[in-house]
Amino acid sequence: MKAPRLLLDWLTSLPPEETTYCKRSANVHKRTMHPKPGPSAATPWNLVQFRLALICLINLCLLIGLPASAQVNTGTLSGQIENASAAVVPGATVTVTEQTTGYSRQAQTDGDGSYVFPELPIGQYTVTVEANGFETVKGTATINVGFRSRSDFHLRVGSTGQTIEVTASGTALSRDDASISTLVTKDTISDTPLYLRNWDDLLRTVPGVQINRYTNQSGATSSGRTGSFNVNGVHSMQNNFTLDGINNNTFSENVQGLSTESAHPSVDVISEFNVITNPYSSEYGRAPGAVVSINTRSGENHFHGTAYEYVTQPVL
């Protein structure tokens, strides 16, 4: 005799929460549980794929919109143009020209009379300011690696055919940068007697630096580790080296390569280097130690070279 057959068409609808339905037969009792809908239910795979694709698209748009700038090996020049009564001069033309290479850039002052030249190659520049109804003013500005220089000018009423030469005296206080840094120029590098011609020894002149007591020499185990120094008590592995704006740090975590620098340039190719101890701006931000930004020499409009004799006789 067959068991009575139950009509279960109403089970196709969504069951209420915490409801159990049973299907009975003559010899078998089978219970079917419907999962409780809610946050714990699994998310459909197509929805997961959509969310991942949306996140990737947003990240791609952000990366495309951001300017790609390396860690700086240049400098910035900014300032404000005013007239004799200390009123700002908008629309003035400011031209900077590098004295040895002839590299030139031009900008207009904003409504508040300010101008800015970001990412200028290091060097000595001639700054020319021109405006209608005012005399032309010329001055000089020095751009160093990682520095924010400032040159303000005051214009006098007159014709543009008249030119006034402005000579700066002393070092002006940088109002646009709060970083504590020490610049080592090529004159200091060339005039200082360096044992084994290693420029790392000049780091001793930077306040707050405690360098290895042994002279550093790249690739020699007997002479210590290249670039091994502490700044304000921070471990030497936390320093950040850049060479012409490129990351120059090793990937070793225990300095097995005897150097925290990936490439150790010769003392003859260095134009200058800047050691920023604290606090530095966000474009560096890799490590809490010092930032050592090295800039190599570039070509000029005249021939030049270096000649020296290296004598290591112990009797001398």
Secondary structure in CASP SS format (residue, H / E / C, confidence):
PFRMAT SS
TARGET T0000
AUTHOR 0000-0000-0000
METHOD secondary structure of the structure
MODEL  1
M C 1.00
K C 1.00
A C 1.00
P C 1.00
R C 1.00
L C 1.00
L C 1.00
L C 1.00
D H 1.00
W H 1.00
L H 1.00
T H 1.00
S C 1.00
L C 1.00
P C 1.00
P C 1.00
E C 1.00
E C 1.00
T C 1.00
T E 1.00
Y E 1.00
C E 1.00
K E 1.00
R E 1.00
S C 1.00
A C 1.00
N C 1.00
V C 1.00
H E 1.00
K E 1.00
R E 1.00
T E 1.00
M E 1.00
H C 1.00
P C 1.00
K C 1.00
P C 1.00
G C 1.00
P C 1.00
S C 1.00
A C 1.00
A C 1.00
T C 1.00
P C 1.00
W H 1.00
N H 1.00
L H 1.00
V H 1.00
Q H 1.00
F H 1.00
R H 1.00
L H 1.00
A H 1.00
L H 1.00
I H 1.00
C H 1.00
L H 1.00
I H 1.00
N H 1.00
L H 1.00
C H 1.00
L H 1.00
L H 1.00
I H 1.00
G H 1.00
L C 1.00
P C 1.00
A C 1.00
S C 1.00
A C 1.00
Q C 1.00
V C 1.00
N C 1.00
T C 1.00
G E 1.00
T E 1.00
L E 1.00
S E 1.00
G E 1.00
Q E 1.00
I E 1.00
E E 1.00
N E 1.00
A C 1.00
S C 1.00
A C 1.00
A C 1.00
V E 1.00
V C 1.00
P C 1.00
G C 1.00
A C 1.00
T E 1.00
V E 1.00
T E 1.00
V E 1.00
T E 1.00
E E 1.00
Q C 1.00
T C 1.00
T C 1.00
G C 1.00
Y C 1.00
S E 1.00
R E 1.00
Q E 1.00
A E 1.00
Q E 1.00
T C 1.00
D C 1.00
G C 1.00
D C 1.00
G C 1.00
S E 1.00
Y E 1.00
V E 1.00
F E 1.00
P E 1.00
E E 1.00
L E 1.00
P C 1.00
I C 1.00
G E 1.00
Q E 1.00
Y E 1.00
T E 1.00
V E 1.00
T E 1.00
V E 1.00
E E 1.00
A C 1.00
N C 1.00
G C 1.00
F E 1.00
E C 1.00
T E 1.00
V E 1.00
K E 1.00
G E 1.00
T E 1.00
A E 1.00
T E 1.00
I E 1.00
N C 1.00
V C 1.00
G C 1.00
F C 1.00
R E 1.00
S E 1.00
R E 1.00
S C 1.00
D C 1.00
F E 1.00
H E 1.00
L E 1.00
R C 1.00
V E 1.00
G C 1.00
S C 1.00
T C 1.00
G C 1.00
Q C 1.00
T E 1.00
I E 1.00
E E 1.00
V C 1.00
T C 1.00
A C 1.00
S C 1.00
G C 1.00
T C 1.00
A C 1.00
L C 1.00
S C 1.00
R C 1.00
D C 1.00
D C 1.00
A C 1.00
S C 1.00
I E 1.00
S E 1.00
T E 1.00
L E 1.00
V E 1.00
T E 1.00
K H 1.00
D H 1.00
T H 1.00
I H 1.00
S H 1.00
D H 1.00
T C 1.00
P C 1.00
L C 1.00
Y H 1.00
L H 1.00
R H 1.00
N C 1.00
W H 1.00
D H 1.00
D H 1.00
L H 1.00
L H 1.00
R H 1.00
T H 1.00
V C 1.00
P C 1.00
G C 1.00
V E 1.00
Q E 1.00
I E 1.00
N C 1.00
R C 1.00
Y C 1.00
T C 1.00
N C 1.00
Q C 1.00
S C 1.00
G C 1.00
A C 1.00
T H 1.00
S H 1.00
S H 1.00
G C 1.00
R C 1.00
T E 1.00
G C 1.00
S C 1.00
F E 1.00
N E 1.00
V E 1.00
N C 1.00
G C 1.00
V E 1.00
H C 1.00
S H 1.00
M H 1.00
Q H 1.00
N C 1.00
N E 1.00
F E 1.00
T E 1.00
L E 1.00
D C 1.00
G C 1.00
I E 1.00
N E 1.00
N C 1.00
N E 1.00
T C 1.00
F C 1.00
S C 1.00
E C 1.00
N C 1.00
V C 1.00
Q C 1.00
G C 1.00
L C 1.00
S E 1.00
T C 1.00
E E 1.00
S C 1.00
A C 1.00
H C 1.00
P C 1.00
S C 1.00
V C 1.00
D C 1.00
V C 1.00
I E 1.00
S E 1.00
E E 1.00
F E 1.00
N E 1.00
V E 1.00
I E 1.00
T E 1.00
N E 1.00
P C 1.00
Y C 1.00
S C 1.00
S C 1.00
E C 1.00
Y C 1.00
G C 1.00
R C 1.00
A C 1.00
P C 1.00
G C 1.00
A C 1.00
V E 1.00
V E 1.00
S E 1.00
I E 1.00
N E 1.00
T E 1.00
R C 1.00
S C 1.00
G C 1.00
E C 1.00
N C 1.00
H C 1.00
F C 1.00
H C 1.00
G C 1.00
T C 1.00
A C 1.00
Y C 1.00
E C 1.00
Y C 1.00
V C 1.00
T C 1.00
Q C 1.00
P C 1.00
V C 1.00
L C 1.00
END
